[in-house]
């Protein structure tokens, strides 16, 4: 494939307000972004609104992306998380079901969804899932509450009735364990593009 | 700055996104002067960036691409394909199932009430969000309010004094228009309240057109349920409750169907169970005369338009 289809090339075309480039970028990231948004908000309609907000921001403010800060996919996921957690807080639909199921981190992937385009991502995804599964339950719980449910460390401390220091140490140990297992992938990064 | 300062302990929490807004800002100030922390955060962020990949794939809603791209490009004055996309989106809307219509109606009602919609960057998603949220120096995109109408290239310069008179007059007119608009909104609100009162009045002597026990569709299923159907001027109201439902896995959901001699199938919504119990309420604004069966299936996800999973409960009805 020519360079015309890389993330950077598409982004440049989006900056030039090329609708076709936005469409291509959307098609490339729709599924992983939607799945990530759905994982956080657990509501199909709200997840769609999150995806819409992300691509609207991309369309209007693509110049905010700084390639020096990391890969485009990471940037999109980061913004998606911000939008999703803000939306979750705004809608105030939190239920215990949405935030206490640490075992959600262990759910198996849907094998039917393993299409060729996302196969690489799924292979890496399984490595990440495996790394998460290796954490103990307490560590998985704080990771779930902070990263996927958007709670701050103080909120986790209050919610789980554990000292703030314990929350910090669990996160520290969890991150250390993940880093040990995933460092090589993290360095390489992941691209959905050609 | 010396590494091992108290702030250095926050590197992992910062990278994961667990600091409050104030803590995040404080840590970012620390980062600016602590090279060791900056390096550590960069490494940790590379790991955190992998976490979205742990998410299992889910099916995207039907027509989402057309709706989203139609909306974005349709709002853009630059796009020359916006009309095509908007048309595509409206085509999709025309084909919506009852469940999707409900979703669409929700969006319409949101617009109608002039709440700041999610697609307008600014107020709805950011302003009211808990003040404790972090605001890391991670890439922020389009955070400032972006009006739909393009702003003028430059603000009017306040030079000739006579212009100020016109500006004042224009402002006064704008205030009046706004006043009328607000009044109109109040009027609409009053109407809506009236309608709400009407719809929330307790029904008197409500008589269901149909109330049937749902029985297990297979031998090894112990679930049972009740379907109550009321038809009035507003449509067909369906209330389904079930218990002892099979355990759902992953993204699975239960889906309710109305069927007509095994041919016509209407999606009557999806629900997930809690402790084996669940149900839904739905109003269908279409003629369902002749439909003679209701069924609940266990589906791989909540977005199917046709039954794909296994039947759990069913019953004969007569609409």
Interface residues (C-beta under 8 A of the other chain):
Chain A: X17 X19 X20 X22 X23 X26 X27 X30 X31 X32 X34 X35 X36 X38 X39 X44 X45 X48 X49 X50 X51 X52 X53 X54 X55 X56 X57 X58 X59 X60 X61 X64 X65 X66 X69 X70 X71 X73 X74 X75 X77 X78 X79 X80 X81 X82 X83 X85 X86 X87 X89 X90 X97 X105 X107 X108 X109 X110 X112 X113 X114 X118 X121 X122 X124 X125 X128 X129 X132 X143 X146 X147 X150 X151 X152 X153 X154 X155 X156 X167 X168 X171 X172 X175 X176 X178 X179 X182 X183 X185 X186 X187 X189 X190
Chain B: X9 X12 X13 X15 X16 X17 X18 X19 X20 X23 X43 X44 X45 X46 X47 X48 X49 X50 X51 X52 X53 X54 X55 X56 X57 X58 X59 X60 X61 X64 X65 X67 X68 X69 X71 X72 X73 X75 X76 X78 X79 X80 X81 X82 X85 X103 X106 X118 X119 X121 X124 X125 X126 X128 X129 X130 X132 X133 X134 X138 X139 X140 X141 X142 X146 X250 X251 X274 X300 X302 X303
